[in-house]
Amino acid sequence: MSEVVITDATVLIYLAKLDDIDYLNRLFEEVYVPETVYEEVVTHGLEEQYADALSVEEATESFIDVRKLTDETEGRADEIQESSGLERGECTAIALAEDERARCLTDDHAARKTAESLNVDVGGTIYVLLEALDRGQLSFEGYVEKLDDLTDNGFRMSASLYRKAVDAGEDLTP
């Protein structure tokens, strides 16, 4: 366990909806979230009374490190936003991941493509679940149930992505 990850809102929200946000703590050495993402998920989420906001808030009190970006990293986030048109949270997560040489966790397709174009490693909610499966913290059956729970909780996943996710899980199962 030596990986540092920076997460955007989507991964935090979906893991919280699955009641699996603790996987971030168990799987990764450090978990950072930019202040912008914290405000989006927790501050705004609590105002709107979203149940997942409480889980994320508890995680930030325990193991998720909320990061204030340096002026240089904020400037980089501005550049990414201007060139990509992404939301601010995704841009700050990508800029912080680039700065920290860390993996950026996002489920947003455009954010993933932007991060990849900047040579930032990416993953998402499915990546976290695959890591849990690979490290024996989740059975294959449990993993497939989590994929189903994701779609039940509003996660948009095409049939082909679902099949790829199941195949990837099978490849990790002895």
CNS distance restraints for C-alpha pairs under 8 A (distance, minus, plus):
assign (resid   1 and name CA) (resid  27 and name CA) 6.47 0.50 0.50
assign (resid   1 and name CA) (resid  28 and name CA) 5.80 0.50 0.50
assign (resid   1 and name CA) (resid  29 and name CA) 5.80 0.50 0.50
assign (resid   2 and name CA) (resid  28 and name CA) 6.43 0.50 0.50
assign (resid   2 and name CA) (resid  29 and name CA) 5.14 0.50 0.50
assign (resid   3 and name CA) (resid  28 and name CA) 5.29 0.50 0.50
assign (resid   3 and name CA) (resid  29 and name CA) 5.45 0.50 0.50
assign (resid   3 and name CA) (resid  30 and name CA) 6.92 0.50 0.50
assign (resid   3 and name CA) (resid 102 and name CA) 7.32 0.50 0.50
assign (resid   3 and name CA) (resid 103 and name CA) 7.73 0.50 0.50
assign (resid   4 and name CA) (resid  28 and name CA) 6.07 0.50 0.50
assign (resid   4 and name CA) (resid  29 and name CA) 5.66 0.50 0.50
assign (resid   4 and name CA) (resid  30 and name CA) 4.71 0.50 0.50
assign (resid   4 and name CA) (resid  31 and name CA) 6.01 0.50 0.50
assign (resid   4 and name CA) (resid  32 and name CA) 7.79 0.50 0.50
assign (resid   4 and name CA) (resid 102 and name CA) 5.32 0.50 0.50
assign (resid   4 and name CA) (resid 103 and name CA) 6.55 0.50 0.50
assign (resid   5 and name CA) (resid  28 and name CA) 7.00 0.50 0.50
assign (resid   5 and name CA) (resid  30 and name CA) 6.38 0.50 0.50
assign (resid   5 and name CA) (resid  31 and name CA) 5.09 0.50 0.50
assign (resid   5 and name CA) (resid  32 and name CA) 6.30 0.50 0.50
assign (resid   5 and name CA) (resid  97 and name CA) 7.29 0.50 0.50
assign (resid   5 and name CA) (resid 102 and name CA) 5.38 0.50 0.50
assign (resid   5 and name CA) (resid 103 and name CA) 4.78 0.50 0.50
assign (resid   5 and name CA) (resid 104 and name CA) 5.84 0.50 0.50
assign (resid   5 and name CA) (resid 105 and name CA) 6.73 0.50 0.50
assign (resid   6 and name CA) (resid  31 and name CA) 5.89 0.50 0.50
assign (resid   6 and name CA) (resid  32 and name CA) 4.75 0.50 0.50
assign (resid   6 and name CA) (resid  33 and name CA) 5.61 0.50 0.50
assign (resid   6 and name CA) (resid  34 and name CA) 7.84 0.50 0.50
assign (resid   6 and name CA) (resid  93 and name CA) 6.09 0.50 0.50
assign (resid   6 and name CA) (resid  94 and name CA) 7.87 0.50 0.50
assign (resid   6 and name CA) (resid  96 and name CA) 7.10 0.50 0.50
assign (resid   6 and name CA) (resid  97 and name CA) 5.71 0.50 0.50
assign (resid   6 and name CA) (resid 102 and name CA) 6.65 0.50 0.50
assign (resid   6 and name CA) (resid 103 and name CA) 6.17 0.50 0.50
assign (resid   6 and name CA) (resid 104 and name CA) 4.88 0.50 0.50
assign (resid   6 and name CA) (resid 105 and name CA) 5.98 0.50 0.50
assign (resid   7 and name CA) (resid  11 and name CA) 6.56 0.50 0.50
assign (resid   7 and name CA) (resid  12 and name CA) 7.01 0.50 0.50
assign (resid   7 and name CA) (resid  31 and name CA) 7.34 0.50 0.50
assign (resid   7 and name CA) (resid  32 and name CA) 6.51 0.50 0.50
assign (resid   7 and name CA) (resid  33 and name CA) 5.48 0.50 0.50
assign (resid   7 and name CA) (resid  93 and name CA) 6.31 0.50 0.50
assign (resid   7 and name CA) (resid 104 and name CA) 5.79 0.50 0.50
assign (resid   7 and name CA) (resid 105 and name CA) 4.52 0.50 0.50
assign (resid   7 and name CA) (resid 106 and name CA) 6.35 0.50 0.50
assign (resid   8 and name CA) (resid  12 and name CA) 6.82 0.50 0.50
assign (resid   8 and name CA) (resid  33 and name CA) 6.68 0.50 0.50
assign (resid   8 and name CA) (resid  34 and name CA) 7.82 0.50 0.50
assign (resid   8 and name CA) (resid  37 and name CA) 5.97 0.50 0.50
assign (resid   8 and name CA) (resid  89 and name CA) 6.31 0.50 0.50
assign (resid   8 and name CA) (resid  90 and name CA) 5.91 0.50 0.50
assign (resid   8 and name CA) (resid  93 and name CA) 5.76 0.50 0.50
assign (resid   8 and name CA) (resid 104 and name CA) 7.67 0.50 0.50
assign (resid   8 and name CA) (resid 105 and name CA) 6.20 0.50 0.50
assign (resid   8 and name CA) (resid 106 and name CA) 5.58 0.50 0.50
assign (resid   9 and name CA) (resid  13 and name CA) 6.03 0.50 0.50
assign (resid   9 and name CA) (resid  37 and name CA) 5.71 0.50 0.50
assign (resid   9 and name CA) (resid  38 and name CA) 7.76 0.50 0.50
assign (resid   9 and name CA) (resid  40 and name CA) 7.21 0.50 0.50
assign (resid   9 and name CA) (resid  41 and name CA) 6.04 0.50 0.50
assign (resid   9 and name CA) (resid  89 and name CA) 7.13 0.50 0.50
assign (resid   9 and name CA) (resid  90 and name CA) 7.87 0.50 0.50
assign (resid   9 and name CA) (resid 106 and name CA) 7.52 0.50 0.50
assign (resid  10 and name CA) (resid  14 and name CA) 6.12 0.50 0.50
assign (resid  10 and name CA) (resid 106 and name CA) 6.20 0.50 0.50
assign (resid  10 and name CA) (resid 107 and name CA) 6.00 0.50 0.50
assign (resid  10 and name CA) (resid 108 and name CA) 7.49 0.50 0.50
assign (resid  11 and name CA) (resid  15 and name CA) 6.00 0.50 0.50
assign (resid  11 and name CA) (resid 105 and name CA) 6.55 0.50 0.50
assign (resid  11 and name CA) (resid 106 and name CA) 5.85 0.50 0.50
assign (resid  11 and name CA) (resid 107 and name CA) 6.42 0.50 0.50
assign (resid  11 and name CA) (resid 124 and name CA) 6.14 0.50 0.50
assign (resid  11 and name CA) (resid 125 and name CA) 5.23 0.50 0.50
assign (resid  12 and name CA) (resid  16 and name CA) 6.02 0.50 0.50
assign (resid  12 and name CA) (resid  21 and name CA) 6.81 0.50 0.50
assign (resid  12 and name CA) (resid  41 and name CA) 7.92 0.50 0.50
assign (resid  12 and name CA) (resid  56 and name CA) 6.74 0.50 0.50
assign (resid  13 and name CA) (resid  17 and name CA) 6.11 0.50 0.50
assign (resid  13 and name CA) (resid  41 and name CA) 7.29 0.50 0.50
assign (resid  13 and name CA) (resid  52 and name CA) 6.12 0.50 0.50
assign (resid  13 and name CA) (resid  53 and name CA) 7.52 0.50 0.50
assign (resid  13 and name CA) (resid  56 and name CA) 7.59 0.50 0.50
assign (resid  14 and name CA) (resid  18 and name CA) 6.25 0.50 0.50
assign (resid  14 and name CA) (resid 125 and name CA) 7.06 0.50 0.50
assign (resid  14 and name CA) (resid 150 and name CA) 7.02 0.50 0.50
assign (resid  14 and name CA) (resid 153 and name CA) 7.69 0.50 0.50
assign (resid  14 and name CA) (resid 155 and name CA) 7.53 0.50 0.50
assign (resid  15 and name CA) (resid  19 and name CA) 6.09 0.50 0.50
assign (resid  15 and name CA) (resid  20 and name CA) 4.94 0.50 0.50
assign (resid  15 and name CA) (resid  21 and name CA) 4.77 0.50 0.50
assign (resid  15 and name CA) (resid 125 and name CA) 6.90 0.50 0.50
assign (resid  16 and name CA) (resid  20 and name CA) 5.82 0.50 0.50
assign (resid  16 and name CA) (resid  21 and name CA) 5.13 0.50 0.50
assign (resid  16 and name CA) (resid  52 and name CA) 5.17 0.50 0.50
assign (resid  16 and name CA) (resid  53 and name CA) 7.86 0.50 0.50
assign (resid  16 and name CA) (resid  55 and name CA) 5.91 0.50 0.50
assign (resid  16 and name CA) (resid  56 and name CA) 6.61 0.50 0.50
assign (resid  17 and name CA) (resid  52 and name CA) 5.75 0.50 0.50
assign (resid  17 and name CA) (resid 153 and name CA) 7.08 0.50 0.50
assign (resid  18 and name CA) (resid 146 and name CA) 7.34 0.50 0.50
assign (resid  18 and name CA) (resid 149 and name CA) 6.99 0.50 0.50
assign (resid  18 and name CA) (resid 150 and name CA) 7.18 0.50 0.50
assign (resid  19 and name CA) (resid  55 and name CA) 7.91 0.50 0.50
assign (resid  21 and name CA) (resid  25 and name CA) 7.71 0.50 0.50
assign (resid  21 and name CA) (resid  55 and name CA) 7.54 0.50 0.50
assign (resid  21 and name CA) (resid  56 and name CA) 7.45 0.50 0.50
assign (resid  21 and name CA) (resid  59 and name CA) 7.42 0.50 0.50
assign (resid  22 and name CA) (resid  26 and name CA) 6.37 0.50 0.50
assign (resid  22 and name CA) (resid  59 and name CA) 7.55 0.50 0.50
assign (resid  23 and name CA) (resid  27 and name CA) 5.78 0.50 0.50
assign (resid  23 and name CA) (resid 128 and name CA) 7.27 0.50 0.50
assign (resid  23 and name CA) (resid 132 and name CA) 6.98 0.50 0.50
assign (resid  24 and name CA) (resid  28 and name CA) 5.83 0.50 0.50
assign (resid  24 and name CA) (resid  31 and name CA) 6.89 0.50 0.50
assign (resid  24 and name CA) (resid 128 and name CA) 7.42 0.50 0.50
assign (resid  25 and name CA) (resid  29 and name CA) 7.33 0.50 0.50
assign (resid  25 and name CA) (resid  30 and name CA) 7.61 0.50 0.50
assign (resid  25 and name CA) (resid  31 and name CA) 7.27 0.50 0.50
assign (resid  25 and name CA) (resid  63 and name CA) 6.34 0.50 0.50
assign (resid  25 and name CA) (resid  64 and name CA) 7.74 0.50 0.50
assign (resid  27 and name CA) (resid 128 and name CA) 8.00 0.50 0.50
assign (resid  27 and name CA) (resid 131 and name CA) 7.19 0.50 0.50
assign (resid  27 and name CA) (resid 132 and name CA) 7.03 0.50 0.50
assign (resid  30 and name CA) (resid  63 and name CA) 7.96 0.50 0.50
assign (resid  30 and name CA) (resid  64 and name CA) 7.50 0.50 0.50
assign (resid  30 and name CA) (resid  65 and name CA) 7.80 0.50 0.50
assign (resid  31 and name CA) (resid  63 and name CA) 7.19 0.50 0.50
assign (resid  31 and name CA) (resid  64 and name CA) 5.14 0.50 0.50
assign (resid  31 and name CA) (resid  65 and name CA) 6.15 0.50 0.50
assign (resid  32 and name CA) (resid  64 and name CA) 5.71 0.50 0.50
assign (resid  32 and name CA) (resid  65 and name CA) 4.74 0.50 0.50
assign (resid  32 and name CA) (resid  66 and name CA) 5.80 0.50 0.50
assign (resid  32 and name CA) (resid  67 and name CA) 6.40 0.50 0.50
assign (resid  33 and name CA) (resid  37 and name CA) 6.34 0.50 0.50
assign (resid  33 and name CA) (resid  38 and name CA) 6.60 0.50 0.50
assign (resid  33 and name CA) (resid  64 and name CA) 6.95 0.50 0.50
assign (resid  33 and name CA) (resid  65 and name CA) 6.25 0.50 0.50
assign (resid  33 and name CA) (resid  66 and name CA) 4.91 0.50 0.50
assign (resid  33 and name CA) (resid  67 and name CA) 5.90 0.50 0.50
assign (resid  33 and name CA) (resid  93 and name CA) 7.00 0.50 0.50
assign (resid  34 and name CA) (resid  38 and name CA) 6.44 0.50 0.50
assign (resid  34 and name CA) (resid  66 and name CA) 5.67 0.50 0.50
assign (resid  34 and name CA) (resid  67 and name CA) 4.78 0.50 0.50
assign (resid  34 and name CA) (resid  68 and name CA) 6.17 0.50 0.50
assign (resid  34 and name CA) (resid  69 and name CA) 6.89 0.50 0.50
assign (resid  34 and name CA) (resid  89 and name CA) 7.57 0.50 0.50
assign (resid  34 and name CA) (resid  92 and name CA) 6.33 0.50 0.50
assign (resid  34 and name CA) (resid  93 and name CA) 6.12 0.50 0.50
assign (resid  34 and name CA) (resid  96 and name CA) 7.35 0.50 0.50
assign (resid  35 and name CA) (resid  39 and name CA) 6.12 0.50 0.50
assign (resid  35 and name CA) (resid  66 and name CA) 5.77 0.50 0.50
assign (resid  35 and name CA) (resid  67 and name CA) 5.65 0.50 0.50
assign (resid  35 and name CA) (resid  68 and name CA) 5.60 0.50 0.50
assign (resid  35 and name CA) (resid  69 and name CA) 7.66 0.50 0.50
assign (resid  36 and name CA) (resid  40 and name CA) 6.25 0.50 0.50
assign (resid  36 and name CA) (resid  88 and name CA) 7.24 0.50 0.50
assign (resid  36 and name CA) (resid  89 and name CA) 5.59 0.50 0.50
assign (resid  36 and name CA) (resid  92 and name CA) 7.18 0.50 0.50
assign (resid  37 and name CA) (resid  41 and name CA) 6.05 0.50 0.50
assign (resid  37 and name CA) (resid  89 and name CA) 5.04 0.50 0.50
assign (resid  37 and name CA) (resid  90 and name CA) 7.96 0.50 0.50
assign (resid  37 and name CA) (resid  92 and name CA) 7.96 0.50 0.50
assign (resid  37 and name CA) (resid  93 and name CA) 7.78 0.50 0.50
assign (resid  38 and name CA) (resid  42 and name CA) 5.45 0.50 0.50
assign (resid  38 and name CA) (resid  43 and name CA) 6.89 0.50 0.50
assign (resid  38 and name CA) (resid  66 and name CA) 6.96 0.50 0.50
assign (resid  39 and name CA) (resid  43 and name CA) 4.65 0.50 0.50
assign (resid  39 and name CA) (resid  44 and name CA) 6.10 0.50 0.50
assign (resid  40 and name CA) (resid  44 and name CA) 5.30 0.50 0.50
assign (resid  40 and name CA) (resid  45 and name CA) 6.78 0.50 0.50
assign (resid  40 and name CA) (resid  89 and name CA) 7.65 0.50 0.50
assign (resid  41 and name CA) (resid  45 and name CA) 5.14 0.50 0.50
assign (resid  41 and name CA) (resid  53 and name CA) 5.96 0.50 0.50
assign (resid  41 and name CA) (resid  56 and name CA) 7.55 0.50 0.50
assign (resid  42 and name CA) (resid  46 and name CA) 5.71 0.50 0.50
assign (resid  42 and name CA) (resid  53 and name CA) 4.80 0.50 0.50
assign (resid  42 and name CA) (resid  54 and name CA) 7.11 0.50 0.50
assign (resid  42 and name CA) (resid  56 and name CA) 6.61 0.50 0.50
assign (resid  42 and name CA) (resid  57 and name CA) 5.95 0.50 0.50
assign (resid  43 and name CA) (resid  47 and name CA) 6.40 0.50 0.50
assign (resid  43 and name CA) (resid  53 and name CA) 7.87 0.50 0.50
assign (resid  44 and name CA) (resid  48 and name CA) 6.25 0.50 0.50
assign (resid  45 and name CA) (resid  49 and name CA) 5.95 0.50 0.50
assign (resid  45 and name CA) (resid  50 and name CA) 5.21 0.50 0.50
assign (resid  45 and name CA) (resid  51 and name CA) 7.98 0.50 0.50
assign (resid  45 and name CA) (resid  52 and name CA) 7.72 0.50 0.50
assign (resid  45 and name CA) (resid  53 and name CA) 5.14 0.50 0.50
assign (resid  46 and name CA) (resid  50 and name CA) 5.91 0.50 0.50
assign (resid  46 and name CA) (resid  51 and name CA) 7.82 0.50 0.50
assign (resid  46 and name CA) (resid  53 and name CA) 5.74 0.50 0.50
assign (resid  46 and name CA) (resid  54 and name CA) 7.04 0.50 0.50
assign (resid  49 and name CA) (resid  53 and name CA) 7.63 0.50 0.50
assign (resid  50 and name CA) (resid  54 and name CA) 7.57 0.50 0.50
assign (resid  51 and name CA) (resid  55 and name CA) 7.22 0.50 0.50
assign (resid  52 and name CA) (resid  56 and name CA) 6.36 0.50 0.50
assign (resid  53 and name CA) (resid  57 and name CA) 6.05 0.50 0.50
assign (resid  54 and name CA) (resid  58 and name CA) 6.16 0.50 0.50
assign (resid  55 and name CA) (resid  59 and name CA) 6.23 0.50 0.50
assign (resid  56 and name CA) (resid  60 and name CA) 6.25 0.50 0.50
assign (resid  57 and name CA) (resid  61 and name CA) 6.41 0.50 0.50
assign (resid  58 and name CA) (resid  62 and name CA) 6.31 0.50 0.50
assign (resid  59 and name CA) (resid  63 and name CA) 5.68 0.50 0.50
assign (resid  59 and name CA) (resid  64 and name CA) 5.73 0.50 0.50
assign (resid  60 and name CA) (resid  64 and name CA) 4.32 0.50 0.50
assign (resid  60 and name CA) (resid  65 and name CA) 6.11 0.50 0.50
assign (resid  60 and name CA) (resid  66 and name CA) 6.81 0.50 0.50
assign (resid  69 and name CA) (resid  73 and name CA) 5.70 0.50 0.50
assign (resid  69 and name CA) (resid  74 and name CA) 5.83 0.50 0.50
assign (resid  69 and name CA) (resid  92 and name CA) 7.91 0.50 0.50
assign (resid  69 and name CA) (resid  96 and name CA) 7.22 0.50 0.50
assign (resid  70 and name CA) (resid  74 and name CA) 6.09 0.50 0.50
assign (resid  71 and name CA) (resid  75 and name CA) 6.11 0.50 0.50
assign (resid  72 and name CA) (resid  76 and name CA) 6.30 0.50 0.50
assign (resid  73 and name CA) (resid  77 and name CA) 6.16 0.50 0.50
assign (resid  73 and name CA) (resid  92 and name CA) 7.80 0.50 0.50
assign (resid  73 and name CA) (resid  95 and name CA) 6.01 0.50 0.50
assign (resid  73 and name CA) (resid  96 and name CA) 6.52 0.50 0.50
assign (resid  73 and name CA) (resid  99 and name CA) 7.02 0.50 0.50
assign (resid  74 and name CA) (resid  78 and name CA) 6.25 0.50 0.50
assign (resid  74 and name CA) (resid  92 and name CA) 7.02 0.50 0.50
assign (resid  74 and name CA) (resid  95 and name CA) 7.60 0.50 0.50
assign (resid  75 and name CA) (resid  79 and name CA) 6.38 0.50 0.50
assign (resid  76 and name CA) (resid  80 and name CA) 6.24 0.50 0.50
assign (resid  76 and name CA) (resid  95 and name CA) 5.95 0.50 0.50
assign (resid  77 and name CA) (resid  81 and name CA) 6.06 0.50 0.50
assign (resid  77 and name CA) (resid  88 and name CA) 7.68 0.50 0.50
assign (resid  77 and name CA) (resid  91 and name CA) 5.04 0.50 0.50
assign (resid  77 and name CA) (resid  92 and name CA) 5.12 0.50 0.50
assign (resid  77 and name CA) (resid  94 and name CA) 7.45 0.50 0.50
assign (resid  77 and name CA) (resid  95 and name CA) 5.24 0.50 0.50
assign (resid  78 and name CA) (resid  82 and name CA) 6.10 0.50 0.50
assign (resid  78 and name CA) (resid  91 and name CA) 7.47 0.50 0.50
assign (resid  79 and name CA) (resid  83 and name CA) 6.20 0.50 0.50
assign (resid  80 and name CA) (resid  84 and name CA) 5.81 0.50 0.50
assign (resid  80 and name CA) (resid  85 and name CA) 7.81 0.50 0.50
assign (resid  80 and name CA) (resid  86 and name CA) 7.83 0.50 0.50
assign (resid  80 and name CA) (resid  91 and name CA) 5.95 0.50 0.50
assign (resid  80 and name CA) (resid  95 and name CA) 7.60 0.50 0.50
assign (resid  81 and name CA) (resid  85 and name CA) 5.13 0.50 0.50
assign (resid  81 and name CA) (resid  86 and name CA) 5.48 0.50 0.50
assign (resid  81 and name CA) (resid  87 and name CA) 7.03 0.50 0.50
assign (resid  81 and name CA) (resid  88 and name CA) 6.82 0.50 0.50
assign (resid  81 and name CA) (resid  91 and name CA) 5.80 0.50 0.50
assign (resid  84 and name CA) (resid 114 and name CA) 7.08 0.50 0.50
assign (resid  86 and name CA) (resid  90 and name CA) 6.48 0.50 0.50
assign (resid  86 and name CA) (resid  91 and name CA) 6.45 0.50 0.50
assign (resid  86 and name CA) (resid 110 and name CA) 7.45 0.50 0.50
assign (resid  86 and name CA) (resid 111 and name CA) 6.81 0.50 0.50
assign (resid  87 and name CA) (resid  91 and name CA) 6.46 0.50 0.50
assign (resid  88 and name CA) (resid  92 and name CA) 6.13 0.50 0.50
assign (resid  89 and name CA) (resid  93 and name CA) 6.16 0.50 0.50
assign (resid  90 and name CA) (resid  94 and name CA) 6.13 0.50 0.50
assign (resid  90 and name CA) (resid 106 and name CA) 7.61 0.50 0.50
assign (resid  90 and name CA) (resid 111 and name CA) 6.28 0.50 0.50
assign (resid  91 and name CA) (resid  95 and name CA) 6.04 0.50 0.50
assign (resid  91 and name CA) (resid 111 and name CA) 7.77 0.50 0.50
assign (resid  92 and name CA) (resid  96 and name CA) 5.96 0.50 0.50
assign (resid  93 and name CA) (resid  97 and name CA) 6.03 0.50 0.50
assign (resid  93 and name CA) (resid 104 and name CA) 6.62 0.50 0.50
assign (resid  94 and name CA) (resid  98 and name CA) 6.04 0.50 0.50
assign (resid  94 and name CA) (resid 104 and name CA) 6.12 0.50 0.50
assign (resid  94 and name CA) (resid 111 and name CA) 7.88 0.50 0.50
assign (resid  94 and name CA) (resid 115 and name CA) 6.03 0.50 0.50
assign (resid  94 and name CA) (resid 120 and name CA) 7.50 0.50 0.50
assign (resid  95 and name CA) (resid  99 and name CA) 6.14 0.50 0.50
assign (resid  96 and name CA) (resid 100 and name CA) 5.98 0.50 0.50
assign (resid  97 and name CA) (resid 101 and name CA) 5.60 0.50 0.50
assign (resid  97 and name CA) (resid 102 and name CA) 4.74 0.50 0.50
assign (resid  97 and name CA) (resid 103 and name CA) 6.01 0.50 0.50
assign (resid  97 and name CA) (resid 104 and name CA) 5.55 0.50 0.50
assign (resid  97 and name CA) (resid 120 and name CA) 6.92 0.50 0.50
assign (resid  98 and name CA) (resid 102 and name CA) 6.57 0.50 0.50
assign (resid  98 and name CA) (resid 118 and name CA) 7.87 0.50 0.50
assign (resid  98 and name CA) (resid 120 and name CA) 5.98 0.50 0.50
assign (resid 101 and name CA) (resid 120 and name CA) 7.34 0.50 0.50
assign (resid 102 and name CA) (resid 120 and name CA) 7.31 0.50 0.50
assign (resid 102 and name CA) (resid 121 and name CA) 7.03 0.50 0.50
assign (resid 103 and name CA) (resid 120 and name CA) 6.46 0.50 0.50
assign (resid 103 and name CA) (resid 121 and name CA) 4.70 0.50 0.50
assign (resid 103 and name CA) (resid 122 and name CA) 5.28 0.50 0.50
assign (resid 103 and name CA) (resid 123 and name CA) 6.99 0.50 0.50
assign (resid 104 and name CA) (resid 115 and name CA) 7.57 0.50 0.50
assign (resid 104 and name CA) (resid 120 and name CA) 6.93 0.50 0.50
assign (resid 104 and name CA) (resid 121 and name CA) 6.20 0.50 0.50
assign (resid 104 and name CA) (resid 122 and name CA) 4.78 0.50 0.50
assign (resid 104 and name CA) (resid 123 and name CA) 6.35 0.50 0.50
assign (resid 105 and name CA) (resid 122 and name CA) 5.69 0.50 0.50
assign (resid 105 and name CA) (resid 123 and name CA) 4.77 0.50 0.50
assign (resid 105 and name CA) (resid 124 and name CA) 4.76 0.50 0.50
assign (resid 105 and name CA) (resid 125 and name CA) 7.45 0.50 0.50
assign (resid 106 and name CA) (resid 111 and name CA) 6.98 0.50 0.50
assign (resid 106 and name CA) (resid 112 and name CA) 6.57 0.50 0.50
assign (resid 106 and name CA) (resid 122 and name CA) 7.13 0.50 0.50
assign (resid 106 and name CA) (resid 123 and name CA) 6.26 0.50 0.50
assign (resid 106 and name CA) (resid 124 and name CA) 4.78 0.50 0.50
assign (resid 106 and name CA) (resid 125 and name CA) 7.38 0.50 0.50
assign (resid 107 and name CA) (resid 111 and name CA) 7.81 0.50 0.50
assign (resid 107 and name CA) (resid 112 and name CA) 7.23 0.50 0.50
assign (resid 107 and name CA) (resid 123 and name CA) 7.58 0.50 0.50
assign (resid 107 and name CA) (resid 124 and name CA) 4.99 0.50 0.50
assign (resid 107 and name CA) (resid 125 and name CA) 6.62 0.50 0.50
assign (resid 108 and name CA) (resid 112 and name CA) 6.16 0.50 0.50
assign (resid 109 and name CA) (resid 113 and name CA) 6.28 0.50 0.50
assign (resid 110 and name CA) (resid 114 and name CA) 6.13 0.50 0.50
assign (resid 111 and name CA) (resid 115 and name CA) 6.06 0.50 0.50
assign (resid 112 and name CA) (resid 116 and name CA) 6.07 0.50 0.50
assign (resid 112 and name CA) (resid 122 and name CA) 6.34 0.50 0.50
assign (resid 112 and name CA) (resid 123 and name CA) 7.93 0.50 0.50
assign (resid 113 and name CA) (resid 117 and name CA) 6.11 0.50 0.50
assign (resid 114 and name CA) (resid 118 and name CA) 6.49 0.50 0.50
assign (resid 115 and name CA) (resid 119 and name CA) 6.40 0.50 0.50
assign (resid 115 and name CA) (resid 120 and name CA) 5.07 0.50 0.50
assign (resid 115 and name CA) (resid 121 and name CA) 7.13 0.50 0.50
assign (resid 115 and name CA) (resid 122 and name CA) 6.91 0.50 0.50
assign (resid 116 and name CA) (resid 120 and name CA) 5.27 0.50 0.50
assign (resid 116 and name CA) (resid 121 and name CA) 6.41 0.50 0.50
assign (resid 116 and name CA) (resid 122 and name CA) 6.92 0.50 0.50
assign (resid 123 and name CA) (resid 127 and name CA) 5.27 0.50 0.50
assign (resid 123 and name CA) (resid 128 and name CA) 7.42 0.50 0.50
assign (resid 124 and name CA) (resid 128 and name CA) 6.41 0.50 0.50
assign (resid 125 and name CA) (resid 129 and name CA) 6.38 0.50 0.50
assign (resid 126 and name CA) (resid 130 and name CA) 6.06 0.50 0.50
assign (resid 126 and name CA) (resid 147 and name CA) 7.65 0.50 0.50
assign (resid 126 and name CA) (resid 165 and name CA) 7.18 0.50 0.50
assign (resid 127 and name CA) (resid 131 and name CA) 6.14 0.50 0.50
assign (resid 128 and name CA) (resid 132 and name CA) 6.29 0.50 0.50
assign (resid 129 and name CA) (resid 133 and name CA) 6.23 0.50 0.50
assign (resid 129 and name CA) (resid 138 and name CA) 7.84 0.50 0.50
assign (resid 129 and name CA) (resid 143 and name CA) 6.67 0.50 0.50
assign (resid 129 and name CA) (resid 146 and name CA) 7.85 0.50 0.50
assign (resid 130 and name CA) (resid 134 and name CA) 5.98 0.50 0.50
assign (resid 130 and name CA) (resid 143 and name CA) 7.58 0.50 0.50
assign (resid 130 and name CA) (resid 168 and name CA) 7.72 0.50 0.50
assign (resid 130 and name CA) (resid 169 and name CA) 6.36 0.50 0.50
assign (resid 131 and name CA) (resid 135 and name CA) 6.09 0.50 0.50
assign (resid 132 and name CA) (resid 136 and name CA) 6.26 0.50 0.50
assign (resid 132 and name CA) (resid 137 and name CA) 4.96 0.50 0.50
assign (resid 132 and name CA) (resid 138 and name CA) 5.51 0.50 0.50
assign (resid 133 and name CA) (resid 137 and name CA) 5.74 0.50 0.50
assign (resid 133 and name CA) (resid 138 and name CA) 4.57 0.50 0.50
assign (resid 133 and name CA) (resid 139 and name CA) 5.99 0.50 0.50
assign (resid 133 and name CA) (resid 140 and name CA) 6.61 0.50 0.50
assign (resid 133 and name CA) (resid 143 and name CA) 6.69 0.50 0.50
assign (resid 133 and name CA) (resid 169 and name CA) 7.24 0.50 0.50
assign (resid 133 and name CA) (resid 172 and name CA) 7.39 0.50 0.50
assign (resid 134 and name CA) (resid 138 and name CA) 7.90 0.50 0.50
assign (resid 134 and name CA) (resid 172 and name CA) 5.90 0.50 0.50
assign (resid 134 and name CA) (resid 173 and name CA) 7.66 0.50 0.50
assign (resid 138 and name CA) (resid 142 and name CA) 5.90 0.50 0.50
assign (resid 138 and name CA) (resid 143 and name CA) 6.16 0.50 0.50
assign (resid 139 and name CA) (resid 143 and name CA) 6.02 0.50 0.50
assign (resid 140 and name CA) (resid 144 and name CA) 6.30 0.50 0.50
assign (resid 140 and name CA) (resid 169 and name CA) 6.63 0.50 0.50
assign (resid 140 and name CA) (resid 170 and name CA) 7.26 0.50 0.50
assign (resid 140 and name CA) (resid 173 and name CA) 6.77 0.50 0.50
assign (resid 141 and name CA) (resid 145 and name CA) 6.23 0.50 0.50
assign (resid 142 and name CA) (resid 146 and name CA) 6.16 0.50 0.50
assign (resid 143 and name CA) (resid 147 and name CA) 6.39 0.50 0.50
assign (resid 143 and name CA) (resid 169 and name CA) 7.51 0.50 0.50
assign (resid 144 and name CA) (resid 148 and name CA) 6.33 0.50 0.50
assign (resid 144 and name CA) (resid 166 and name CA) 6.75 0.50 0.50
assign (resid 145 and name CA) (resid 149 and name CA) 6.07 0.50 0.50
assign (resid 146 and name CA) (resid 150 and name CA) 6.05 0.50 0.50
assign (resid 147 and name CA) (resid 151 and name CA) 6.65 0.50 0.50
assign (resid 147 and name CA) (resid 162 and name CA) 7.59 0.50 0.50
assign (resid 148 and name CA) (resid 152 and name CA) 6.26 0.50 0.50
assign (resid 149 and name CA) (resid 153 and name CA) 6.15 0.50 0.50
assign (resid 150 and name CA) (resid 154 and name CA) 6.62 0.50 0.50
assign (resid 150 and name CA) (resid 155 and name CA) 5.27 0.50 0.50
assign (resid 151 and name CA) (resid 155 and name CA) 4.65 0.50 0.50
assign (resid 151 and name CA) (resid 156 and name CA) 6.36 0.50 0.50
assign (resid 151 and name CA) (resid 157 and name CA) 6.87 0.50 0.50
assign (resid 157 and name CA) (resid 161 and name CA) 6.04 0.50 0.50
assign (resid 157 and name CA) (resid 162 and name CA) 6.27 0.50 0.50
assign (resid 158 and name CA) (resid 162 and name CA) 6.19 0.50 0.50
assign (resid 159 and name CA) (resid 163 and name CA) 6.15 0.50 0.50
assign (resid 160 and name CA) (resid 164 and name CA) 6.15 0.50 0.50
assign (resid 161 and name CA) (resid 165 and name CA) 6.05 0.50 0.50
assign (resid 162 and name CA) (resid 166 and name CA) 6.20 0.50 0.50
assign (resid 163 and name CA) (resid 167 and name CA) 6.05 0.50 0.50
assign (resid 164 and name CA) (resid 168 and name CA) 6.01 0.50 0.50
assign (resid 165 and name CA) (resid 169 and name CA) 6.23 0.50 0.50
assign (resid 166 and name CA) (resid 170 and name CA) 6.20 0.50 0.50
assign (resid 167 and name CA) (resid 171 and name CA) 6.19 0.50 0.50
assign (resid 168 and name CA) (resid 172 and name CA) 6.61 0.50 0.50
assign (resid 169 and name CA) (resid 173 and name CA) 6.45 0.50 0.50
